[in-house]
Amino acid sequence: MKKIKLVILIAAPGLLQASGHGPVFGLATPTNSARGWSFDTSLMGRYGDGGGSMFRATLGFGVTEDFKVSISAPAVFKAEPFVPARVAAFTPMGGDFEGLAIWRFHRQDTGIGSRFETALIGGLLAPGPQRDSTARGAGGLAGVVTGLASRSHYVWGGVSYQTYGESDLVFYSAVYGYRPPSWRGDTGWDWRLFGEFTGERDRLFLGPTTLGVFKNYAVSGGVQFPLRQEPRFGYRRESVRFSMNFSYFF
C-alpha cells in the first residue's frame, strides 16, 4: 500500500498537468491527457470607467498527451468600453469564436515530479454574432510558452501575437505558482496559489489567482489590477479584471 501511495504522489503532478490545469490569466504548458476531453466555462469582466462582462465555453480534446485542440464560443453580457485585449491567454474576452492548438514539443524531467517543458500555440478566430464592430474577416494567433513545474512550484513565461480584422495584439505573461504541502490533497481538494503578470503593449497587469482540483473537477479564479496603462483615443481606463472558471475532465 505504501508503494502504491508513493507512486501516486510522484505521478500526481504529471497527471494534473495532463488534465489541462493551469493559471487563470497567463500562458502555460498544460494539455489534456491522451484522448481526454475537457469542458471549461469562464465568467470574465473588465471594470473601471464603465465595464463589461461575458461568458465563454470551451471544449478541449487531447489528441495525444502533448497535443491538445480546443474550440470556444462566447456570450457577451455587456460590451466593454476598453481597448481590445485577450485578458486571459486561453479564454479571451470578445465576441469571436476561437480554435486553438497547443503542442508541447519539448519536455525534460529535472527530478522526481519536476520537469522543464515548452509548447507552441496556434489558433484561428472568426467573428461571431456579438463581434466587435472593428472585427472583419478571420484572424490568427501564434505563441510560445516555456516553464518549470514541480509538486510545489510552477514558473511559466510566454508570448503570443494575434492579428484580427484591422488590429493586432501582442500578449505576454509571467506566472509563478506555489502549492503548500498542507494543500496537496490526496483524497480531497488540491489547491495552489498563483501570482500572474500579463502585458499588452501599453498595458501591464498583476494579481493573485487560485486553483482547486478535486477528482475530475477544477475551479479557479482571480483578479488583476493595472500597473501601467495608456488608454488609446476613444477608450477608457481599466481598474480591475476578473475571471472565474469551472472545468470538468472526462
N, C-alpha and C positions, 0 to 999 in steps of 0.2 A: 504493500500500500504506500509506504514512504517513497519507494522508487517511482511509482506511478504519479504521486503528487509532485515529485521533483521534476519529472518530465513535463508535466502540465505547466508548472511555473516557468520553466525555461522556454517552453514553446509559446506561452501566452502572448508575449509581445508580437511575435510574428503573426499569430492568429488575429490579433486585434488590428494590426496593420493591414492585413489582407482583407479585412472586412470594411475598409474604407473610412476608418475613424481618424479624424484629424482636427486641426484648428477651425475656427469659425470664419475668420476673415481672410487669412493668409493662404499662400500656396504651400502644398505639402505633397509627399510622395505616396500616401496610402492608396491601394487599389482594392478591388473586391477579390475574394477567393476565386479560384478557377471554377467557372460555370455557376458562380454565385450571383444572385440578384440582390439589389438594394432599392428601397423606395424611401426617398427623403422629402420632407416638407419643411419649408422655411417661411417664416414671417419676418420681414425686414422693413426698416424705416430709416428716414433721414429727417432731422428736425433742426430748426434754427429760426431764421426769418421766414416762417412758413414751414411746411412739412409735407411729406408724402410717405405712403406705405404700400406694401404689396405682399403677395403670397406666391411662392414658386414651388412646384412639384417636380421632382427629378427621379427618373428611373434609370438605374445603372446595371451593367452586366459585366462580369469578369470573363472575358474570352479565355484568358489564361491568368495565372497568379500575378503576372507582371503587365497585363494589358487590359485596360478597362475602357468601356464605352458607355456614354450616358446621353439622355435627351431630357430637356426640361422645358416647361411651359409656365407662363406667368398669369396671375390675375391681379391687375393693378387696382387698388382701392382708391388711391388718390395720387395723381401725378405730382411729382416733386418739382419745385422751382429752382433746383440747384444744377450746377454743372454736371453733365453726364458722367457717371462713374460706375465701375463694377461693384464697388462696396465690398463684396465678398468674391474671392477668386473663382469659386466653383458654383456659386448661387448668386449671379449678378442681379442688380436692380435693372429695371427697364421692361418694356413690353414686347420683347423679342423672344422667339423660340431659339433654343441653342442645342447643338450637338457637340459633345466633347469626347476626346480620346486621350487617355493617359498611358504612356509606355514607359515603364520602369526598366530601362535598358542596362543599368549598372547597379550591382549590389555586392558589397564586400562585408563579410562578417568580421567584426572587430572585437568580439568577446562573446561570452555567454549571454544570449538575449540582446546583443548590441550589434548594430550594423550601420554602414555608411552606404547611401544609395542616391541615385539621380534619375529623374524622369523627364521626358519630353511631353508637352501638352499641345494639342492641336484642336481646332474647333471651327464650326460654321454657325453663323447667325442668320436668322430670317425674320423680317418684320411680322409681328402678329397684329391682331385687330386693335390692340391697345398700344401700338408702337408710338414712339416719339415722332413728332412731326418732321424732324430733321433726318429720320432714317429712310433711306431709299435703296432698294435692292438688298442683296445679301451681303454679308460681311464675313470676316475670318479672324482667327485668333491663333497665335503661336507663342509658346513659352517654354521655360525650363526651370526646374526646381531641384535642389540638392540638399541633403542634410543627414544628420546622425540621429538615430533613435535607439533607445535602450529601455530597460524596465523602469527607469526612474527619470531620465532626462530626454528631451526632444529638442532639436535645433534644426530649423529649415530656413533656407533663403531662396528666393526665386524672383523671376521677372517674366512678364508677358506683354505682348503687343497685340492690340486689337484695332482693326480697321472696319468701319461700318458706316455706310452712307457717305456723307461728306466729311466725316470726322475720324480721327484716330485716337487711341488711348494707350498710354504706357502705364502699366501697373507693376509695382514691385512690393515685396513684403519680406519681413524677417520675423520669425516666430521662435519663442522659447517656451518649452513646457516642462512642468515638474509633476511627478507622481509620488507623493509621500508614501513611505512604507505602510502606514496605517490605512491608506486609502486603496491599497491593492487587494480588492476583494476577490476571493476565490469562489464564493458562493453567492454573494450579494452584489451590490452596486460597486463598480470600479471607477474611481474619479481621478481627474487630473486638472491642473490649472495651467493656463497659458497667458503669456504676455505677447500681444500681437501689434506689430508696427506695419503700416501699409502706406504707400505713397502713390500719387498720380500726378506726376509733373509738378504742378504748382500747389499741391495739397499733401500734407503729412498728417497721419492719424495714429493714435496709440491708445490701447485699452486692454482690460482684462477679460478673459473668457474662461469658460469651464466646460468640461465634457464628462458625462457619466455613461457607463456601459453596463448593461445587465442582460446576459444571455444574447438574444437576437435583437435587442433594442439599444438605442443610444439617444441621449438628449444632450443638447449643447446650447450655449447662448452667451451673449456678452455685449459689451458696449465699447465704442471708441470715441475719443474726443480729439478735436483738431489741435495739432501742434503748430501748424502753419497753413494758411490758405490765402490765395489771391484770387478772389472771385472774378470771373470774366464779365464783360459788359452784358447786362441783361439778366444775370443770375444773382442769387442771394447767398448769404453766408450760412454755413452749417454750424450747429452747436454740438450735435451728437448723432451717432449712428448706432443702430441696434440690430441684432439678429437673434432669433430663437428657432431652433431646429429640432426635428424629431425624425429618427431613422429606424427602419426595420429591415433586417437582412434575412434572406431566405434562399 
